[in-house]
Amino acid sequence: MFAADFEYRKAGSIAEAVQLLSDNPGAKLLAGGHSLIPLMRFRLARPEVVIDIGGIANLRGINVSGDTINIGALTTHAEIAASADVQRSNGLLAEAAGGIGDPAVRNRGTIGGNLAHADPASDWATVLTALGATVSAQGPSGARTIAVSDLIEDAFATVLAENELITTVSVPVLAANQRAEYAKMAHPASFYAVVGGAVVVTMDGNRCTAASVAVGGLTPRPVKAPSVEQALSGTTLTADSIGDATARLGEDITAAGVDIIGDVYASAEFRAGVAPVEVKHALMHAIGLAHH
Ligand SMILES: Cc1cc2nc3c(=O)[nH]c(=O)nc-3n(C[C@H](O)[C@H](O)[C@H](O)COP(=O)(O)OP(=O)(O)OC[C@H]3O[C@@H](n4cnc5c(N)ncnc54)[C@H](O)[C@@H]3O)c2cc1C
């Protein structure tokens, strides 16, 4: 099917994009187009105005400044996966980017578009939640910083105002004693996460001194797992202690007050059963007891 008629506008700067969004309520930004264009072709989205931000050069690129990696919203998954700076500073980002979709998706899809689309099956939403990343959002009254864990409200819904755009994603550089991993049960055709678990552990030898754990794919938005984190912290990480900690994941999903998704890909019961397994897999990989 072809998309319904729309007006195409090309923004030359961030300020112009914000102005066009403000002037055209209901308009949609076009980044990589990998989610917006299929939605428009199925007529699930019918924006009257589409604002192409693809030519805004300062929305692209990666720079590491002190202990933060700043990634422009238009940076593609392939660029993140291939970046030597990213590989050196936070290998989980490169690994997660390299596991998204297929080469065509990775070459066009952008980190900003992925987060703004807020697909429950997004890898970035889960990984960046565990990493404690933030986004900068630019609107008519200036810029604000939003934690990725607060950005996504629900399936396909963010806290962004209609006339705000994500400009940068900022991610901490991993310290030498931190390990971060992501494990997902991927849909075999799209590679979208049916269930994904991301972990960051701070180690003192074999002992975990702090942990950050998030799961996604099974819930409308990523869920942090404080019970699992507490059970890991202060513990020597072994297959048994990891198994005991990840068994608490269900408590965290219940406490988050979100429903577990059941659909044609997997039932809610199946996803609930697989989630601790993916988190355990990520943790076992982080301490060198498993390999992808
Ligand atoms: C076949 C297929 C397989 C995929 N597999 C995976 C996968 O395994 N894992 C995964 O995580 N993702 C996957 N994706 C999603 C893909 O990675 C893209 O990131 C995603 O489609 C959106 O990014 P985009 O740049 O194409 O955004 P677009 O489609 O251009 O835009 C998506 C939405 O975000 C808005 N938007 C875009 N940029 C901004 C911005 N800077 N600020 C505010 N709003 C903005 C748009 O207006 C639109 O509403 C897959 C997609 C396809 C088609």
The ligand as an SDF file (V2000), in Angstrom:
LIG
                    3D

 53 58  0  0  0  0  0  0  0  0999 V2000
   13.0580   -5.3180    9.6670 C   0  0  0  0  0  0  0  0  0  0  0  0
   13.4200   -4.5080   10.8830 C   0  0  0  0  0  0  0  0  0  0  0  0
   14.1240   -5.0980   11.9000 C   0  0  0  0  0  0  0  0  0  0  0  0
   14.4520   -4.3510   13.0450 C   0  0  0  0  0  0  0  0  0  0  0  0
   15.1120   -4.9860   14.0510 N   0  0  0  0  0  0  0  0  0  0  0  0
   15.3870   -4.2870   15.1900 C   0  0  0  0  0  0  0  0  0  0  0  0
   16.0670   -4.9290   16.2810 C   0  0  0  0  0  0  0  0  0  0  0  0
   16.4810   -6.0870   16.2210 O   0  0  0  0  0  0  0  0  0  0  0  0
   16.2690   -4.1840   17.4020 N   0  0  0  0  0  0  0  0  0  0  0  0
   15.8810   -2.8750   17.5060 C   0  0  0  0  0  0  0  0  0  0  0  0
   16.0880   -2.2410   18.5380 O   0  0  0  0  0  0  0  0  0  0  0  0
   15.2690   -2.2430   16.4640 N   0  0  0  0  0  0  0  0  0  0  0  0
   15.0290   -2.9100   15.3280 C   0  0  0  0  0  0  0  0  0  0  0  0
   14.4170   -2.2780   14.2880 N   0  0  0  0  0  0  0  0  0  0  0  0
   14.1330   -0.8100   14.4110 C   0  0  0  0  0  0  0  0  0  0  0  0
   15.2710    0.0070   13.7880 C   0  0  0  0  0  0  0  0  0  0  0  0
   16.4050   -0.2940   14.5030 O   0  0  0  0  0  0  0  0  0  0  0  0
   15.1310    1.5680   13.8130 C   0  0  0  0  0  0  0  0  0  0  0  0
   15.9320    2.0940   14.8060 O   0  0  0  0  0  0  0  0  0  0  0  0
   13.7890    2.0420   14.0740 C   0  0  0  0  0  0  0  0  0  0  0  0
   13.0090    1.5220   13.0040 O   0  0  0  0  0  0  0  0  0  0  0  0
   13.6020    3.5730   14.1230 C   0  0  0  0  0  0  0  0  0  0  0  0
   14.7120    4.3430   13.7380 O   0  0  0  0  0  0  0  0  0  0  0  0
   14.6780    5.2530   12.4500 P   0  0  0  0  0  0  0  0  0  0  0  0
   15.9170    6.0670   12.4870 O   0  0  0  0  0  0  0  0  0  0  0  0
   14.4440    4.4340   11.2450 O   0  0  0  0  0  0  0  0  0  0  0  0
   13.4360    6.2110   12.7680 O   0  0  0  0  0  0  0  0  0  0  0  0
   12.2090    6.6760   11.8720 P   0  0  0  0  0  0  0  0  0  0  0  0
   11.4710    5.5160   11.3310 O   0  0  0  0  0  0  0  0  0  0  0  0
   12.6400    7.7160   10.9120 O   0  0  0  0  0  0  0  0  0  0  0  0
   11.3300    7.3940   13.0130 O   0  0  0  0  0  0  0  0  0  0  0  0
   10.6820    6.6240   14.0200 C   0  0  0  0  0  0  0  0  0  0  0  0
    9.8820    7.5530   14.9260 C   0  0  0  0  0  0  0  0  0  0  0  0
   10.7550    8.3420   15.7160 O   0  0  0  0  0  0  0  0  0  0  0  0
   10.5520    9.7460   15.4580 C   0  0  0  0  0  0  0  0  0  0  0  0
   11.9020   10.3280   15.4720 N   0  0  0  0  0  0  0  0  0  0  0  0
   12.9290   10.0080   14.6670 C   0  0  0  0  0  0  0  0  0  0  0  0
   14.0290   10.6690   15.0370 N   0  0  0  0  0  0  0  0  0  0  0  0
   13.6730   11.4330   16.1080 C   0  0  0  0  0  0  0  0  0  0  0  0
   14.3820   12.3340   16.9480 C   0  0  0  0  0  0  0  0  0  0  0  0
   15.6880   12.5950   16.7810 N   0  0  0  0  0  0  0  0  0  0  0  0
   13.7100   12.9230   17.9480 N   0  0  0  0  0  0  0  0  0  0  0  0
   12.3930   12.6730   18.1520 C   0  0  0  0  0  0  0  0  0  0  0  0
   11.6820   11.8450   17.3790 N   0  0  0  0  0  0  0  0  0  0  0  0
   12.3130   11.2180   16.3790 C   0  0  0  0  0  0  0  0  0  0  0  0
    9.8490    9.8020   14.1150 C   0  0  0  0  0  0  0  0  0  0  0  0
    9.0670   10.9510   13.9710 O   0  0  0  0  0  0  0  0  0  0  0  0
    9.0080    8.5410   14.1640 C   0  0  0  0  0  0  0  0  0  0  0  0
    7.8270    8.7660   14.9230 O   0  0  0  0  0  0  0  0  0  0  0  0
   14.0840   -2.9860   13.1450 C   0  0  0  0  0  0  0  0  0  0  0  0
   13.4000   -2.3770   12.0780 C   0  0  0  0  0  0  0  0  0  0  0  0
   13.0600   -3.1220   10.9570 C   0  0  0  0  0  0  0  0  0  0  0  0
   12.3210   -2.4530    9.8350 C   0  0  0  0  0  0  0  0  0  0  0  0
  1  2  1  0
  2  3  1  0
  2 52  2  0
  3  4  2  0
  4  5  1  0
  4 50  1  0
  5  6  2  0
  6  7  1  0
  6 13  1  0
  7  8  2  0
  7  9  1  0
  9 10  1  0
 10 11  2  0
 10 12  1  0
 12 13  2  0
 13 14  1  0
 14 15  1  0
 14 50  1  0
 15 16  1  0
 16 17  1  0
 16 18  1  0
 18 19  1  0
 18 20  1  0
 20 21  1  0
 20 22  1  0
 22 23  1  0
 23 24  1  0
 24 25  2  0
 24 26  1  0
 24 27  1  0
 27 28  1  0
 28 29  2  0
 28 30  1  0
 28 31  1  0
 31 32  1  0
 32 33  1  0
 33 34  1  0
 33 48  1  0
 34 35  1  0
 35 36  1  0
 35 46  1  0
 36 37  1  0
 36 45  1  0
 37 38  2  0
 38 39  1  0
 39 40  1  0
 39 45  2  0
 40 41  1  0
 40 42  2  0
 42 43  1  0
 43 44  2  0
 44 45  1  0
 46 47  1  0
 46 48  1  0
 48 49  1  0
 50 51  2  0
 51 52  1  0
 52 53  1  0
M  END
$$$$
